Every structure is written in C-alpha cells, then in structure tokens.
Amino acid sequence: QERETKRYDLILVVVDKNTLREQWAMMQRAGLEIIAIDVNPLSLLNTVRLSYGKELTGNFIYVDIGAVKTDVTILKDGVLRFTRRLEMGGEQITRRLEQELKLSYEDAEKLKREKGLGAEEGAQAIIKSEIDRFIVEIQRSIDYYRAQFREGVFKKMILMGGGALLPGFSDYFGSYFDADMEIDDPLAELIGTESVGAIRAIAPRFSSGIGLALRSHN
C-alpha cells in the first residue's frame, strides 16, 4: 500500500537585500521597532479578506497603484494564485505632465491630483496615454493567468493605492475590464473615532498599512 502523500502549496518570496536593509535602517533612525516584515500582495490579502471575505469565490483581482510601482494580484477561491509587480505608478503621470507641459513638479502633481481626467484636452491626453499603459500591462497579466491556469471569468476587481484616487481614473480604467470594479475602503470594517471619517476620502492609501496591521491577527 502506498503511503499517503501530503501536498503543500508554497509561496516563494524574493527581495533585494540592499533595499530591505535601507528600509530597515530608515525605520531604526526614526526610532521605530520593527516586529514584522511582509510583502505587499500578502499584506493586501489581509485587507481583502477583511472587506470581501464573503465574495472570494472564483477569480478575484486586486490592483495596488502606488507612486512608482503597481502590484497586480489574482486569487482563486480566496487563495493567491498569481502576482506581478509593474514598475509603473502615479509618479510617471506627474513626470510626463511636467516634461510635456513645461510645468514645475509641484504644479504637475497638483494638476494630476485635482483635475485628473477632467483636465483640459492636452493634459487629459497625456494622462490617458499613461493610464493606457497600465491597462495594457494589466490585461497582459490577466491573459497570462488565464492561459496558465485555464481560467475564464473574473468576478471582481478592486483598486487600491493612491493612484486609484486620480479623478476619473476608476470609470475610465473600469471600462476596459469585464469584472465588477470597486475602489477599496479598508476602513469600512473598522470601528474608530470621528477622525476616521476625515481620512475616508483617501482610504485606498491605507490598504497596505491596514493589511500589515492585521498580520498578527491571522
């Protein structure tokens, strides 16, 4: 009789040692004690489970758009199946506006944050062209996942990070995908003081931090 074989699904995490050391040293200089280190897709998974725990059947995707990077992560029935980091973020939009419209960095950032896709025609075209690059890369990631795992329909897509707050972004972005789309509110399930309400407008910026805070409770 053959012995029963146990099967484990493992996640291999690779990190640049120098980058980790730099960030560690920065925290120490700030007088902070580091008690845990996590990778962004897994930290965000804690936030997703908190907010969408009852909706994680089938294929579920969350996209965290930061200043200089974007993480695309796909779950199947609540289990992480695929993640990809794109070396692109909101900073690229600001730099394009700065260069092509001959603006200061501060004015370009203000234009992006306050007007977004509601900006005048020239600026709007620049912003759209950068967002189109995001869309193409995320579509490639989804196509790769579908081919590798023979999967089809995506149930929901969640947008996280500061990039999701760009005016008009979610409507334009969502028009290119079939999945239902939402902007994450990691504070929705938390009980807090009135100060929580004051930061709800920028709640997606806290998706990663909330997930890291939840780490010790898993």
Stockholm file with secondary structure:
# STOCKHOLM 1.0

chainA/1-218         QERETKRYDLILVVVDKNTLREQWAMMQRAGLEIIAIDVNPLSLLNTVRLSYGKELTGNFIYVDIGAVKTDVTILKDGVLRFTRRLEMGGEQITRRLEQELKLSYEDAEKLKREKGLGAEEGAQAIIKSEIDRFIVEIQRSIDYYRAQFREGVFKKMILMGGGALLPGFSDYFGSYFDADMEIDDPLAELIGTESVGAIRAIAPRFSSGIGLALRSHN
#=GR chainA/1-218 SS CCCCCCCCCCCCCCCCHHHHHHHHHHHHHTTCCCCCCCCHHHHHHHHHHHHHGGGCSSEEEEEEECSSCEEEEEEETTEEEEEEEESCCHHHHHHHHHHHTTCCHHHHHHHHHHTGGGSCHHHHHHHHHHHHHHHHHHHHHHHHHHHHHTCCCEEEEEEESGGGGSTTHHHHHHTTCSSEEEECCTTTTCCCCHHHHHTGGGGGGGHHHHHHHHGGGC
#=GC SS_cons         CCCCCCCCCCCCCCCCHHHHHHHHHHHHHTTCCCCCCCCHHHHHHHHHHHHHGGGCSSEEEEEEECSSCEEEEEEETTEEEEEEEESCCHHHHHHHHHHHTTCCHHHHHHHHHHTGGGSCHHHHHHHHHHHHHHHHHHHHHHHHHHHHHTCCCEEEEEEESGGGGSTTHHHHHHTTCSSEEEECCTTTTCCCCHHHHHTGGGGGGGHHHHHHHHGGGC
//
